Structure formats: structure tokens, C-alpha cells
Amino acid sequence: MLLLLAACATQPGPSLPPGFEMVEPPEPLAPRFEKMRTEGVRNWVLNLQELAVDALYLGDRDLATMALDEAIVQIEVIYGDSEQARLARSAFYKENSKIFKGDPYERSMTYFLRGVLYMQDREWDNARACFRSAAFMDAFAEDEQHKADWALFDYLIGVCEVRLGDASSADDAFKRAAGTYSRFAESYEALSAPLGIGGKSRLAGFAELPDFTRQDNLLVLTLQGYAPRKVGVGRFGEYIGIEPGGGVAGPPKVRVGSRQPELVRTVDSVYYQAVTRGGRELDRILGRQAQFKGTAEDAGEVSTHLGVWAMGAGLEGHNKDVVAAGALLTLLGIASYGVASTVQPEADTRYWGNLPDALGMYRTAYPAGEIPVEIVFPGGGAVKKETALIQTLHLEENELCVVLAIEYPGPFACLPPGAAVTAAEPAAEPLPTATY
């Protein structure tokens, strides 16, 4: 009966998220739409997140915005008494068959990217709300020491407060960011050294975050490398292990106008956030499920072997009672195997595969005008060759231009509306994809 009940679990059929049915995807993103449709509700959030990053690679702000907005809606949906909620509570249903909403670091990055797009539109209050939500999502991390410890989120909240004219709140946000960054810089270097992912070179010797003022009119945010990978560990793969997705040789450099190139400060790392999240309550639940499954399998093995032996001994000695007892033990062993087979303790190892790793920041004040800006990512790690992104931006006095640059050969990933005066020709290369 347990086997039949487990087999009766069903999932919604293929479908696209609301509002995407009528969207005509750009040709490079057509496979992404098809994947999102065929995998349906179970992977909507994951596919929307990956679609958003692909759209940013292509500089498609509208599609990226739409994907992030819908991902946030799906993350925030509460499945109170629905069939999906009952499946999520079931011990007899695989974790990777349930609706994906991501770990805290993945949900935080969804709000972060949406907040950056709001900044580009100069909607400072909405951007601030997104960065606060990003920090709040990280507050669900299980390790108390590492809850809400993204330095960049607090720093960008401070930037929004500056633009909104609240100096006191801005100072508070910058102080929180400074304290978090100091702890990150110390821990990340130690964490990175044995893995060879360039902790010290990425941080470039920066001891503290720079001050941000009302006069700053250019903010460059950079994304490098690939996201960490989730792997199943344990007897039944019931725990999630984190592996680095791919580092870089060092931080990028920014040249603004006639100035000398300056290093971009690495402020946060997605890999660091993933490995410091602590043991999840779900890990403990799955651990107990794995223990139950293991016990049931062991009991089934012992009972089956003992039952078969008893039946053989009873037949040899012409003892019907021993044969009956052996048959009963064998049936109990088979039943234990059946119960064990219905328990699925494997951890959910789905992850946001095209999410970058290192988050960098550069800010400056520069005279207004049409200003050439060059961002150079060093070769090595995830991207083997040096990548130079060049754009001419329209900078204004007392207005902040926010640029998002992703380590990929082509134009800046995302510019605020009207910011680009001339654009570099996009590279004729396919979108980068995770190969792991």
C-alpha cells in the first residue's frame, strides 16, 4: 500500500509562468523558455532566475525585469493547504520533486538583481526595499553567526538613503556594511586559500569600504565567476555539500575617462554565503529520514536472510513451525525493504547554475559629459581570457549612473535607460553556460 501511495503522487503538467505565455523570446533564449515550460511549476523559480541572468548577459532589461518580478512572486507564494504543501511535508517524496525556491543565498540574489534594476531607473525607494528583502532572505540562514551578513546589501541601502536625502539612515547602513565587510574580508581569505579561488587577490588589499557621497555619479557593480554547486553527500545523499563553481584570477579594473585604471573592490561572494549558511533544519529532517531508511533496509536484509535460512532449516528437518516462522520473517524483511524504498531522503541539489560568484563595487565622482568607461576582467578561472567591456556613458552632476557588468565578452550587461551614448558591438559568441 505504501508503494502504491508513493506512486500516486503527481505534479502539475508543463506550463509557463503567468504572463510569459505571450512573450516572444529572443532567439538565444528560446531554449530557456522551452525548458521553463516543460519543467513547469516545480522549477519555475529556478528557470526564471537563470532566464534573468541570461537576459542581463544580452542587455535585455525588460525581460530580466519581468523574470525577476515573477521569480519574486513565486518565492513569496505561501502554499498553505495546497497539494504542493502536503508533498513538501511528506517523508515519502523526493526533495528534488518539490517546488524549488532556492537556498537563502539564491533568494537573496534574486532581490539583489531586481534592486539594481530599480537603481538604474532611479527608483531609490523600491531599490532600497529590494535590498532590505535580500538581507531579510539571508536572515533565514541557519548559522546565527552568518545571518544577514552580505556587506553589499547594506552598502546599497546606504546609497539609496543618500539619494533619498536621509543622511542619518545612510550612515547607519554604511556602518553595518563596514562591520560586515571587515568580518567577510578576514573569513573569506582564510576560506579561499586552501581552495585556490583567490581570496586575497580578489579583495585586492582593501581594508575597508569607501565612503559614498551625494557627489558620486558613477557606481559600477561587477559579477564574476560561476555559482557554487550543490552536491549530495551521506549514505543516501541526504545532506547538501557545496563546491566552488569556478574562481577568477583577480578583481577587475575600471578606467573612467582619462584616469588611470583602478581596481574594483570585491565586497561579497556567493560561494562564501553558500558555505556559511550552516546546517539547515531540512538537513536534520532528511538525516532522520535517511536513518529510518537505513534502519529499514538493514532490518529487511537481516529478516530476509534469517527467514530464508529458517525455511531451509525447517524443510530439512521437516519442521512446519520453523518453515512458517521463516516465511513470516522473510515477508517481514520484504515489507521492510518496501517501506525503505518509499522513503526518499535525497537532498535537493538543484541550484542556480548561471549565477556569478564574486560581487564587486566601484564608485567615483567624475565631471559631467560623455565619458568613456572601460571595465577589464582578468583572464583565468571561469573565463580563460581577459575580457574588456567599453562603453561611453552620459554622466550628470548630482545624478547617479549605475552600471552592472558581468564577466562575459560583449557590451555592458545592463545600463540604465538612456545612459549609453555609443555601444560596443556585441561579441559573436554564444551565451556562457554552466558545464557542471
C-alpha positions in Angstrom: 0.0 0.0 0.0 2.9 2.4 0.8 4.4 1.7 -2.6 1.1 2.4 -4.3 0.6 5.6 -2.4 4.1 6.9 -3.3 3.4 6.1 -6.9 0.2 8.1 -6.9 2.0 11.4 -6.3 1.6 13.7 -9.3 2.9 17.0 -10.5 1.3 19.8 -12.5 1.8 19.5 -16.2 4.1 21.6 -18.4 3.3 25.3 -18.4 4.9 28.7 -18.4 4.6 31.2 -15.5 1.7 33.8 -15.7 2.4 36.5 -18.2 5.0 34.5 -20.2 2.7 32.6 -22.5 2.5 35.6 -24.9 6.2 36.6 -24.7 8.2 36.1 -27.9 11.7 35.1 -26.6 14.9 36.4 -28.3 16.3 33.6 -30.4 19.2 32.8 -28.0 16.8 32.4 -25.1 14.2 30.2 -26.9 15.7 27.0 -25.3 15.4 28.6 -21.9 11.7 29.3 -22.4 11.1 25.7 -23.6 13.0 24.3 -20.6 10.9 26.5 -18.3 7.7 25.3 -20.0 8.5 21.6 -19.9 9.7 21.6 -16.3 6.6 23.5 -15.2 5.8 24.9 -11.7 8.3 22.7 -9.9 11.2 24.6 -11.5 9.6 27.9 -12.3 11.7 29.9 -9.8 14.9 28.3 -10.8 14.3 28.8 -14.6 13.1 32.4 -14.0 16.3 33.1 -12.1 18.5 31.6 -14.9 16.5 33.4 -17.6 17.0 36.7 -15.8 20.8 36.3 -15.8 20.8 35.3 -19.5 18.7 38.3 -20.3 21.2 40.5 -18.4 24.0 39.0 -20.5 22.1 40.1 -23.6 21.4 43.6 -22.1 17.6 42.9 -22.2 16.5 44.9 -19.2 12.8 44.4 -19.9 12.9 40.6 -20.0 15.3 40.4 -17.0 12.9 42.7 -15.0 9.9 40.5 -15.9 11.7 37.3 -15.0 12.9 38.7 -11.6 9.5 40.1 -10.8 7.8 36.7 -11.4 10.5 34.8 -9.6 9.9 37.1 -6.5 6.2 36.5 -6.8 6.7 32.7 -6.8 9.2 32.9 -3.9 6.7 34.7 -1.8 3.7 32.5 -2.6 2.6 30.7 0.5 1.3 27.2 -0.3 -0.8 26.9 2.9 -3.0 23.9 2.4 -2.3 23.1 -1.2 -1.2 19.7 -2.7 2.3 21.1 -3.0 2.4 21.9 0.7 1.4 18.4 1.5 4.0 17.0 -0.8 6.6 19.2 0.8 5.8 17.8 4.2 5.9 14.2 3.0 8.7 11.8 4.0 7.8 9.7 1.0 8.5 12.2 -1.7 11.9 13.2 -3.2 13.1 16.7 -2.3 14.0 17.5 -5.8 10.4 16.8 -6.9 9.1 19.6 -4.9 8.8 23.3 -5.8 12.2 25.0 -5.9 12.5 28.3 -4.1 16.3 28.1 -3.5 18.5 28.4 -0.5 18.8 31.8 1.3 21.7 33.0 -0.9 19.8 32.3 -4.1 16.7 34.1 -2.9 18.8 37.0 -1.7 20.5 37.3 -5.1 17.1 37.4 -6.8 16.1 40.5 -4.8 19.6 42.0 -5.3 19.5 41.9 -9.1 16.0 43.4 -9.0 17.2 46.1 -6.7 20.0 47.0 -9.1 17.5 47.4 -12.0 15.4 49.7 -9.7 18.5 51.8 -9.0 19.1 52.2 -12.8 15.6 53.5 -13.1 16.4 55.8 -10.1 13.5 54.3 -8.1 15.5 54.6 -4.9 12.7 53.6 -2.6 11.9 50.4 -4.5 15.6 49.6 -4.8 16.0 50.0 -1.0 13.1 47.7 -0.4 14.6 45.0 -2.6 18.0 45.2 -0.8 16.2 45.0 2.5 14.3 41.9 1.3 17.6 40.5 0.1 19.1 40.9 3.6 15.9 39.5 5.1 16.1 36.4 3.0 19.6 35.8 4.3 18.2 36.0 7.8 16.8 32.6 7.2 20.3 31.1 7.2 20.7 28.6 9.9 24.1 29.6 11.2 23.4 32.5 13.6 26.9 34.0 13.1 26.3 34.4 9.3 22.7 35.6 9.2 22.2 38.8 7.2 25.9 39.2 6.5 26.0 40.5 2.9 28.0 43.7 3.1 26.9 44.9 -0.3 23.2 44.9 0.5 23.7 47.2 3.4 26.0 49.4 1.4 23.5 49.7 -1.4 20.8 50.5 1.1 23.0 53.4 2.2 23.4 54.5 -1.4 19.6 54.6 -1.7 19.3 56.6 1.5 21.8 59.1 0.2 19.8 59.5 -3.0 16.6 59.9 -0.9 18.3 62.5 1.3 18.2 60.6 4.6 21.8 61.1 5.8 21.3 59.5 9.2 19.8 56.3 7.8 22.6 56.2 5.2 25.3 56.5 7.9 23.7 53.6 9.8 23.6 51.4 6.7 27.2 52.2 5.8 28.3 51.4 9.4 26.6 48.0 9.2 28.2 47.4 5.8 31.7 48.3 7.1 31.4 45.9 10.1 30.1 43.0 7.9 32.8 43.6 5.2 35.5 43.5 7.8 34.4 40.1 9.0 34.0 38.9 5.4 37.4 40.0 4.4 39.0 38.1 7.3 37.0 35.0 6.8 36.9 34.8 3.1 40.7 35.0 2.7 41.1 32.1 5.1 38.3 30.1 3.3 39.7 30.8 -0.2 43.3 29.9 0.4 43.1 26.1 0.5 40.6 26.1 -2.4 42.8 28.2 -4.7 40.0 30.6 -5.5 41.9 33.8 -4.9 40.6 35.3 -1.7 43.5 37.8 -1.1 43.9 38.7 -4.8 40.1 39.3 -5.1 40.0 41.5 -2.1 43.0 43.4 -3.5 44.2 44.5 -0.1 41.2 46.7 0.6 40.8 47.1 4.4 37.5 49.0 4.4 34.7 50.1 2.2 34.9 53.5 0.5 32.7 56.4 1.5 29.8 57.2 -0.7 28.7 60.8 -1.2 26.0 62.8 -2.9 28.6 63.9 -5.5 29.3 60.4 -6.7 27.8 60.0 -10.1 29.0 56.6 -11.2 28.5 53.2 -9.5 29.8 50.1 -11.2 28.7 46.7 -9.9 30.6 43.6 -11.3 29.8 39.9 -11.2 32.5 37.3 -11.8 32.9 33.6 -12.0 30.2 30.9 -11.6 27.9 30.0 -8.7 28.7 27.3 -6.2 27.5 23.8 -6.9 25.3 21.7 -4.6 26.1 18.0 -4.3 24.5 15.3 -2.3 26.7 13.7 0.5 26.0 11.0 3.0 24.8 7.4 2.6 21.8 8.4 0.7 22.9 11.8 -0.4 20.7 13.3 2.4 23.0 16.3 3.1 23.9 19.2 0.8 27.6 19.7 0.1 28.9 22.9 -1.5 31.6 23.0 -4.1 33.1 26.2 -5.7 31.8 26.8 -9.2 35.0 28.5 -10.6 37.1 31.4 -9.4 38.9 34.2 -11.2 42.5 35.4 -11.3 41.8 38.7 -9.6 39.4 41.7 -9.3 38.5 43.7 -12.5 39.8 47.1 -13.2 37.8 50.2 -14.2 39.1 53.1 -16.3 36.9 56.2 -16.3 37.7 58.9 -18.9 41.4 59.9 -18.8 42.1 58.4 -15.3 44.4 55.5 -14.6 42.7 52.1 -14.2 41.5 51.4 -10.6 40.8 48.0 -9.0 37.2 47.0 -8.3 36.7 46.0 -4.7 35.3 42.5 -4.2 32.6 43.0 -1.5 30.8 39.7 -1.3 31.0 36.1 -2.6 28.1 33.9 -3.4 30.2 30.8 -2.6 31.1 32.3 0.8 27.4 32.8 1.5 26.5 29.3 0.5 29.1 27.5 2.6 28.5 29.7 5.7 24.7 29.2 5.8 25.1 26.5 8.5 23.2 23.2 8.8 19.6 23.6 7.7 16.7 22.2 9.6 15.8 20.4 6.4 19.2 18.6 6.6 18.3 17.3 10.0 14.9 16.1 8.8 16.4 14.4 5.8 19.1 13.0 8.2 16.3 11.4 10.3 14.7 10.1 7.1 18.0 8.6 6.0 18.4 7.0 9.4 14.9 5.5 9.1 15.6 4.3 5.6 18.9 2.8 6.5 17.4 1.0 9.6 14.5 -0.3 7.5 16.9 -1.6 4.8 19.2 -3.2 7.4 16.2 -4.8 9.1 14.9 -6.0 5.8 18.2 -7.6 4.9 18.6 -9.4 8.3 15.0 -10.6 8.3 15.1 -11.8 4.8 18.3 -13.7 5.2 17.3 -15.2 8.5 13.8 -16.1 7.2 15.3 -17.9 4.1 17.7 -19.7 6.4 15.0 -20.7 8.8 12.8 -22.0 6.0 15.7 -24.1 4.6 16.4 -25.5 8.1 12.7 -26.2 8.7 12.3 -28.0 5.4 15.5 -30.0 6.0 14.2 -31.0 9.4 10.6 -31.5 8.3 9.5 -28.9 10.9 6.5 -27.0 9.7 6.6 -24.5 12.6 10.2 -23.4 11.7 9.2 -23.2 8.0 6.2 -20.9 8.9 8.4 -18.8 11.1 11.0 -18.4 8.4 8.3 -17.5 5.9 7.0 -14.8 8.2 10.5 -13.4 8.8 11.0 -13.3 5.0 7.7 -11.5 4.5 8.7 -9.0 7.2 12.0 -8.5 5.5 10.4 -7.8 2.2 8.0 -5.4 3.8 10.9 -3.6 5.4 12.5 -3.2 2.0 9.2 -1.9 0.7 8.9 0.7 3.4 12.6 1.7 2.9 12.1 2.1 -0.8 9.2 4.7 -0.3 11.4 7.0 1.9 13.3 9.4 -0.3 15.8 11.3 1.9 18.0 12.6 -1.0 18.7 16.3 -0.6 17.6 18.7 -3.2 20.7 19.6 -5.2 19.1 21.9 -7.7 21.0 25.2 -7.9 21.0 28.5 -9.8 23.7 27.4 -12.3 24.5 30.6 -14.2 24.6 32.8 -11.1 28.0 34.5 -10.8 30.1 34.3 -7.7 32.2 37.4 -6.8 30.3 40.7 -6.3 32.5 43.8 -6.9 31.9 47.5 -6.5 33.5 50.7 -7.7 32.2 54.3 -7.2 33.5 57.7 -8.2 32.7 61.3 -8.9 33.6 62.5 -12.4 32.8 65.7 -14.4 29.6 65.5 -16.3 29.6 64.7 -20.0 30.0 61.8 -22.5 32.6 59.7 -20.7 34.3 56.5 -22.0 34.3 53.8 -19.3 36.3 50.6 -19.7 35.9 47.5 -17.4 38.6 44.8 -17.7 38.1 41.4 -16.2 41.4 39.4 -15.9 41.7 36.1 -17.6 41.7 32.8 -15.7 39.2 30.7 -13.7 35.7 30.6 -15.2 36.7 32.8 -18.2 40.1 31.9 -19.6 40.9 35.1 -21.5 40.9 38.7 -20.4 37.6 40.5 -21.1 37.4 44.2 -21.8 34.0 46.0 -21.8 34.0 49.5 -23.2 31.0 51.9 -23.3 30.6 55.7 -23.5 28.2 56.8 -20.7 26.3 60.0 -20.2 27.3 61.2 -16.7 25.4 64.0 -15.0 26.1 66.1 -11.9 24.1 65.1 -8.8 22.7 62.1 -10.6 23.9 58.6 -10.1 24.6 56.3 -13.1 24.5 52.6 -12.0 26.2 50.0 -14.3 26.0 46.3 -14.0 28.9 44.4 -15.7 29.1 40.6 -16.0 32.3 38.8 -16.9 31.4 38.0 -20.5 32.7 39.1 -23.9 30.3 41.7 -25.0 28.7 45.1 -24.1 27.9 46.0 -20.5 25.3 43.6 -19.3 22.9 46.3 -18.2 22.8 50.0 -18.4 20.2 52.5 -17.1 17.8 53.8 -19.7 19.5 56.5 -21.9 22.9 56.0 -20.3 24.6 54.7 -23.3 25.7 57.2 -26.0 27.7 54.7 -28.1 27.8 51.0 -27.6 30.4 48.5 -28.4 29.5 45.8 -31.0 28.4 42.6 -29.1 30.7 39.7 -29.5 29.5 36.9 -31.8 29.8 34.2 -29.2 27.1 32.0 -27.6 25.8 32.7 -24.1 28.0 31.1 -21.5 26.5 28.0 -19.9 27.4 26.0 -16.8 29.1 22.7 -17.9 28.8 21.0 -14.5 
